[in-house]
Amino acid sequence: MKRLSYVFVSSVLALTPASAAETGQKPLGEILSGPALQSYERGRELFEAGDVVTGHAKLLEAYELSKNSRLLWNMAACSKSARHYARAITELTRFLEDGRGEITTEQSKRAEDVRATLYSLVAAVTLTSHPKDATFTIDSNPLGVITEGVVHYLDIGPHQVRIEHEGFRTDERTVEVKQAKPFALEVSLAPIVPLALSAASPGVPVAPEAPPERSERRTWAYASLAVGALGVGAGTGFGLMAVSSKQGLDAQCTGGVCPTTAQGDINTARAWAAASTTGWIVGGLSLGLGAYLFFSESPASKSASGLRLSPVVGPQGAYVTGSF
């Protein structure tokens, strides 16, 4: 069946629709002029020499320069010979539409017959996108915005399809047409989700902002200040207990001489005093180290954290105050 179709197409699709004597029309060689005429004559020579690809390009140049609809028939002849049947169908359709009122009834009938035969050699694909009104590009040929259910024709073989829509990710795929049968190409595009969503967007969850990253130096400063405050507090507490023990011993001892029964209280007072001294030494060193780490940090790092610690030593003991 396809063999008969090839023979039929070859027999009716000549380079020119009909002879000038048959149609009463002037030959294109007498109508065209300048660069358009040169491109037409070169395209005709290339077609007759078998170079239908370059011939089509030259005929397209002539058409773009002159907009003479009869050139569309010649372009369709090149497309058919190159087995670009889908393109030939498009060119014959434009020939019938643009040439209305200029081409003869015989030319119109022949174009319709050839187009009907070419339909059997291509696949009709119904294009649909979600969302609607996406822009389709097939084999680097932009088809523009496609409304739902538009039919396009493709030749047998692989085709590169690109689908675009504002606010959605571009879809690129290879569509393999294996036989001349209708099929549907339905594409669902994925929406583009911004990295940072606006909190004002209704119904859209907003990810919480990550807390500012504290520097390791700042962490060590807070730890040292905390240890220092605890050391000072412990030293103060032990010191108060040592003072209290000494006051008890003063009541038992006379002239610096204490009875043997007071030896336990003496040892306790000495232990409290030693613990107080140790607490103050550790606390003082830790506070000094913490202050150094805190105040020697860069201003940019300081602004990253809102925590504030302040050691306080008073009559009621030692403690740390903080704010965020």
C-alpha positions as CSV (number, residue, x, y, z in Angstrom):
1,M,0.0,0.0,0.0
2,K,2.8,2.4,0.9
3,R,4.6,1.5,-2.3
4,L,1.5,2.6,-4.3
5,S,1.4,5.8,-2.2
6,Y,5.0,6.7,-3.1
7,V,4.3,6.1,-6.8
8,F,1.1,8.2,-6.6
9,V,2.9,11.1,-4.8
10,S,5.8,11.0,-7.3
11,S,3.4,11.1,-10.3
12,V,1.3,14.0,-9.2
13,L,3.8,16.2,-7.2
14,A,6.0,17.7,-9.9
15,L,8.1,20.8,-9.4
16,T,5.5,23.1,-10.8
17,P,1.7,22.8,-10.4
18,A,1.0,22.8,-14.1
19,S,2.4,24.3,-17.2
20,A,1.7,27.9,-18.0
21,A,-0.3,27.0,-21.1
22,E,-2.4,24.6,-19.1
23,T,-3.4,27.1,-16.3
24,G,-3.2,30.3,-18.2
25,Q,-0.7,31.6,-15.6
26,K,2.6,33.3,-16.2
27,P,5.6,31.1,-15.2
28,L,7.2,32.0,-11.9
29,G,10.4,32.9,-13.8
30,E,8.4,35.8,-15.4
31,I,6.7,36.9,-12.2
32,L,9.6,36.9,-9.8
33,S,12.5,39.4,-9.9
34,G,15.8,40.3,-8.2
35,P,17.1,38.1,-5.4
36,A,13.8,36.2,-5.2
37,L,14.1,35.1,-8.9
38,Q,17.8,34.1,-8.4
39,S,16.9,32.0,-5.4
40,Y,14.0,30.4,-7.3
41,E,16.0,29.5,-10.3
42,R,18.9,28.1,-8.2
43,G,16.4,26.1,-6.1
44,R,14.8,24.6,-9.3
45,E,18.3,23.7,-10.6
46,L,19.2,22.0,-7.3
47,F,15.9,20.1,-7.3
48,E,16.4,18.8,-10.8
49,A,20.0,17.8,-9.8
50,G,18.6,15.7,-6.9
51,D,19.8,18.0,-4.1
52,V,16.4,18.5,-2.6
53,V,17.6,19.7,0.8
54,T,19.6,22.7,-0.5
55,G,16.9,23.2,-3.2
56,H,14.2,23.5,-0.5
57,A,16.4,26.1,1.3
58,K,16.7,28.3,-1.8
59,L,13.0,28.0,-2.6
60,L,12.2,29.0,1.0
61,E,14.5,32.1,0.4
62,A,12.5,33.0,-2.7
63,Y,9.2,32.6,-0.8
64,E,10.3,34.7,2.1
65,L,11.4,37.5,-0.3
66,S,8.3,37.4,-2.6
67,K,5.5,35.7,-0.6
68,N,4.3,34.1,-3.8
69,S,2.1,31.2,-2.7
70,R,2.9,29.2,-5.8
71,L,6.4,28.6,-4.4
72,L,4.8,26.6,-1.5
73,W,4.0,23.9,-4.0
74,N,7.6,23.7,-5.2
75,M,8.8,23.6,-1.5
76,A,6.3,20.8,-0.8
77,A,7.8,18.9,-3.8
78,C,11.3,19.2,-2.2
79,S,10.0,18.2,1.2
80,K,8.2,15.1,-0.3
81,S,11.4,14.0,-2.1
82,A,13.4,14.4,1.2
83,R,10.7,12.2,2.9
84,H,9.7,15.1,5.1
85,Y,6.1,14.3,4.6
86,A,4.8,16.2,7.6
87,R,6.5,19.4,6.4
88,A,5.1,18.8,2.9
89,I,1.6,18.6,4.4
90,T,2.1,21.9,6.2
91,E,3.3,23.6,3.0
92,L,0.5,22.2,0.9
93,T,-2.0,23.5,3.5
94,R,-0.5,26.9,3.3
95,F,-0.5,26.7,-0.5
96,L,-4.3,26.1,-0.5
97,E,-4.9,28.8,2.1
98,D,-2.6,31.5,0.9
99,G,-3.2,30.8,-2.7
100,R,-7.0,31.1,-2.5
101,G,-8.1,33.3,-5.4
102,E,-4.7,32.9,-7.2
103,I,-4.4,29.2,-7.9
104,T,-6.7,27.4,-10.3
105,T,-9.3,24.8,-9.4
106,E,-7.1,22.1,-11.0
107,Q,-4.1,23.2,-8.9
108,S,-6.3,23.2,-5.7
109,K,-7.6,19.7,-6.4
110,R,-4.2,18.2,-7.1
111,A,-2.8,19.7,-3.9
112,E,-5.7,18.2,-1.9
113,D,-5.2,14.8,-3.5
114,V,-1.5,14.8,-2.7
115,R,-2.0,16.0,0.9
116,A,-4.6,13.3,1.4
117,T,-2.0,10.7,0.3
118,L,0.7,12.1,2.5
119,Y,-1.6,11.9,5.6
120,S,-1.3,8.1,5.3
121,L,2.5,8.4,5.7
122,V,2.6,10.4,8.9
123,A,1.4,10.0,12.5
124,A,-1.2,12.5,13.8
125,V,-0.2,13.5,17.4
126,T,-2.7,15.2,19.6
127,L,-0.7,17.7,21.9
128,T,-2.0,18.4,25.4
129,S,-0.2,20.0,28.3
130,H,-0.9,20.6,32.0
131,P,-1.1,23.4,32.6
132,K,-2.8,24.5,29.4
133,D,-1.3,26.9,26.8
134,A,2.3,25.6,27.0
135,T,4.8,26.4,24.3
136,F,5.8,23.4,22.2
137,T,9.0,23.1,20.1
138,I,9.5,20.0,17.9
139,D,12.9,19.3,16.2
140,S,13.9,22.9,16.9
141,N,10.8,24.2,15.1
142,P,8.7,26.4,17.4
143,L,5.0,25.6,17.2
144,G,4.1,28.4,19.6
145,V,1.5,28.2,22.3
146,I,-0.6,25.0,21.9
147,T,-4.2,25.0,23.1
148,E,-5.6,21.8,24.4
149,G,-6.1,19.0,21.8
150,V,-4.2,20.5,18.9
151,V,-3.2,17.9,16.2
152,H,0.3,18.0,14.7
153,Y,1.8,15.7,12.2
154,L,5.1,13.8,12.6
155,D,7.2,11.7,10.3
156,I,8.3,8.2,11.2
157,G,11.4,8.3,13.5
158,P,12.7,10.1,16.6
159,H,11.7,13.7,17.4
160,Q,13.0,16.1,20.0
161,V,10.2,17.7,21.9
162,R,10.5,20.7,24.3
163,I,7.5,22.0,26.3
164,E,7.8,25.3,28.2
165,H,5.4,27.3,30.4
166,E,6.1,30.2,32.7
167,G,6.4,29.2,36.4
168,F,7.0,25.5,35.5
169,R,10.0,23.4,34.8
170,T,10.9,22.9,31.1
171,D,10.2,19.3,29.8
172,E,12.5,17.9,27.2
173,R,12.0,14.4,25.8
174,T,12.6,12.2,22.7
175,V,9.4,10.9,21.1
176,E,9.9,7.9,18.9
177,V,7.2,7.5,16.1
178,K,7.3,3.9,14.9
179,Q,4.2,3.8,12.7
180,A,1.8,6.1,10.9
181,K,-1.0,5.9,13.4
182,P,-2.6,8.6,15.6
183,F,-1.4,8.9,19.2
184,A,-1.6,11.4,22.0
185,L,1.2,13.3,23.7
186,E,0.1,14.5,27.1
187,V,2.6,16.3,29.3
188,S,2.3,17.5,32.9
189,L,4.9,20.1,33.8
190,A,6.2,20.3,37.4
191,P,5.8,23.7,39.1
192,I,9.0,25.7,40.1
193,V,9.1,25.9,43.9
194,P,11.1,29.0,45.1
195,L,13.8,28.3,47.6
196,A,12.4,30.9,50.0
197,L,8.6,31.0,50.1
198,S,6.9,34.2,51.2
199,A,5.0,34.0,54.5
200,A,2.2,36.0,52.9
201,S,1.4,33.2,50.5
202,P,-1.9,31.8,51.7
203,G,-2.0,28.0,52.3
204,V,1.7,27.6,51.7
205,P,3.8,26.3,54.6
206,V,6.8,28.3,55.3
207,A,10.0,26.6,56.6
208,P,11.3,28.1,59.8
209,E,14.4,30.1,59.5
210,A,17.6,28.4,60.7
211,P,19.0,30.0,63.9
212,P,22.2,32.0,63.5
213,E,25.3,29.8,63.7
214,R,27.4,30.5,66.7
215,S,31.1,30.4,66.4
216,E,33.1,27.8,68.4
217,R,35.1,30.6,70.0
218,R,31.9,32.1,71.3
219,T,30.8,28.8,72.8
220,W,34.0,28.4,74.7
221,A,33.7,31.9,76.0
222,Y,30.2,31.2,77.5
223,A,31.5,27.9,79.0
224,S,34.5,29.7,80.6
225,L,32.3,32.5,82.0
226,A,29.9,29.9,83.4
227,V,32.7,27.9,85.1
228,G,34.2,31.1,86.4
229,A,30.9,32.2,87.9
230,L,30.4,28.9,89.6
231,G,34.0,29.0,90.9
232,V,33.6,32.5,92.4
233,G,30.2,31.4,93.8
234,A,31.7,28.3,95.4
235,G,34.7,30.3,96.7
236,T,32.4,32.8,98.3
237,G,30.3,30.1,99.8
238,F,33.2,28.2,101.3
239,G,34.8,31.4,102.5
240,L,31.6,32.4,104.4
241,M,31.6,28.9,106.0
242,A,35.3,29.3,106.9
243,V,34.6,32.7,108.5
244,S,31.7,31.2,110.4
245,S,33.9,28.3,111.7
246,K,36.6,30.8,112.8
247,Q,34.1,32.8,114.7
248,G,33.2,29.6,116.6
249,L,36.8,28.9,117.3
250,D,37.4,32.4,118.7
251,A,34.8,31.7,121.3
252,Q,36.6,28.5,122.4
253,C,40.3,29.7,122.2
254,T,42.0,32.1,124.5
255,G,45.2,33.9,123.6
256,G,45.6,31.8,120.5
257,V,45.5,28.6,122.5
258,C,42.7,26.2,121.7
259,P,41.6,23.2,123.7
260,T,42.1,19.7,122.2
261,T,38.4,19.3,121.9
262,A,38.4,22.1,119.3
263,Q,40.8,20.3,116.9
264,G,37.9,19.0,114.8
265,D,36.6,22.5,114.3
266,I,40.0,23.8,113.4
267,N,40.4,21.1,110.7
268,T,36.9,22.0,109.3
269,A,37.7,25.7,109.2
270,R,41.0,25.0,107.4
271,A,39.2,22.8,104.9
272,W,36.6,25.5,104.2
273,A,39.3,28.1,103.7
274,A,41.3,25.9,101.3
275,A,38.1,25.2,99.3
276,S,37.3,28.9,99.2
277,T,40.8,29.7,97.9
278,T,40.6,27.0,95.2
279,G,37.1,28.2,94.1
280,W,38.3,31.8,93.8
281,I,41.4,30.8,91.8
282,V,39.5,28.6,89.4
283,G,36.7,31.2,89.1
284,G,39.1,34.1,88.5
285,L,41.0,32.2,85.9
286,S,37.9,31.0,84.1
287,L,36.3,34.5,84.2
288,G,39.5,36.0,82.7
289,L,39.6,33.4,79.9
290,G,35.9,33.8,79.2
291,A,36.2,37.6,79.0
292,Y,39.2,37.3,76.7
293,L,37.4,34.9,74.3
294,F,34.2,37.0,74.4
295,F,35.7,40.4,73.8
296,S,38.4,39.3,71.3
297,E,35.8,37.8,68.9
298,S,35.0,39.6,65.7
299,P,31.9,42.0,65.6
300,A,30.3,39.9,62.9
301,S,30.4,36.8,65.1
302,K,29.1,38.6,68.1
303,S,26.0,39.8,66.2
304,A,25.2,36.2,65.4
305,S,24.1,35.4,68.9
306,G,21.9,37.2,71.3
307,L,22.9,35.4,74.6
308,R,24.4,37.6,77.3
309,L,25.9,36.2,80.6
310,S,27.0,38.3,83.6
311,P,28.6,36.9,86.8
312,V,27.4,38.7,90.0
313,V,29.0,38.4,93.5
314,G,27.1,39.9,96.4
315,P,26.4,39.5,100.1
316,Q,23.9,36.7,99.4
317,G,26.3,34.7,97.3
318,A,27.5,34.4,93.6
319,Y,25.3,33.8,90.6
320,V,25.0,34.4,86.9
321,T,22.5,36.6,85.1
322,G,21.7,36.1,81.4
323,S,19.6,37.6,78.7
324,F,18.7,36.6,75.1
